[in-house]
Amino acid sequence: MKIIDLRSDTVTLPTREMLESILTAPLGDDGWRDDPTVIKLEELAAEKMGKEAALLVPSGTQGNAVSILAQTERGGEIILGARSHIYNIEGGHYSLIGGLVPRPLRDDDGCMNPHEVEAAIRPRRPGFPGTSLICIENTHNAAGGIALSPEQTKAIWDVAQDHGIPMHTDGARIFNAAVYHGIDVRELTRYTDSVMFCLSKGLSAPIGSLVCGTEEFIERARNIRRILGGTMRQAGVIAAPGIIALTKMVDRLKEDHETARMLAEGLKRFEGIKILNPVQTNMVYIDIRGTGMTGYELSQRLAPFGIKIGGRRGTVIRLVTHRGIEKEDITYFLECLEKILSK
């Protein structure tokens, strides 16, 4: 039985070409900056993002952590979305490790209001943590995979520039945003000082993320990566699939967006299910309260059909399409859902 896994795009498996690239990748010691495959990936990533330099890190969470810590000082404040991944799902590294104070602002539709951002900025003075950094997320996970536009990012960037504050973009799925808007990703990253993006989500590489910015910033980030235990040795085995991800897997993201829209359209026929977000990229958030089930109960009832969803005790469920989810899988999922709900 084929397993249809709609829990996340992190479940993607590497392509055969990616696996084969590991066998032939030139290797060195990245701790000494001697791994030619890592160097090639980092140069490629910097060029793709329109930045001076890049740094390979094991995960997106570590990438965000080193980006934040490299641009702030202990006791400072960071402005970020109240529903952002950094604020909610990364263990509070900015406070635990960086000694920073979060200032969460409303971002219900995926983007903070630039006027509210400006109003939240405060200078550092005795007894008050001054604003050290502004963070945005694109695409915005909790808002439903919403893709921020260049105009939205520029509006916040302009505020940051006016106040001399750096800005970081959690761009775990920023290529999804670029594909949705039909633009070069550099149109989004030009309005940020640093950006992190993941190789291991829709781009299908097995592991790894990149942090990009100025050369000076990357040198600071490299040192913090070491402190966090992120220095790797023959990391070319990670970088080789990453090169393929960047050069061959970006354009196909539009297929994931198409299957997500197909999924959302099919779900409209079920009275007990409410779609919670405009479906722009590869995420469909639903509320199944009207079915009388929790997410956990629905996940248990779908399991015998070979379908995995991220059901919890509540009624809100995130469904994510990715490479490995075909249109016939969506049709099958909808058929199984109809069988369950008609009983």
Secondary structure, 3 states (H helix, E strand, C coil): CCCEECCCHHHCCCCHHHHHHHHHCCCCCHHHCCCHHHHHHHHHHHHHHCCCEEEEECCHHHHHHHHHHCCCCCCCEEEEECCCHHHHHCCCHHHHCCCCEEEEECCCCCCCCHHHHHHHCCCCECCECCEEEEEEECCECCCCCECCCHHHHHHHHHHHHHCCCCEEEECCCHHHHHHHHCCCCHHHHCCCCEEEEECCCCCCCCCCEEEEECHHHHHHHHHHHHHCCCCCCCCHHHHHHHHHHHHHCCCCHHHHHHHHHHHHHHHCCCCCCEECCCCCCCEEEEECHHHCCCHHHHHHHHHHHCEECCCCCCCEEEEECCCCCCHHHHHHHHHHHHHHHCC
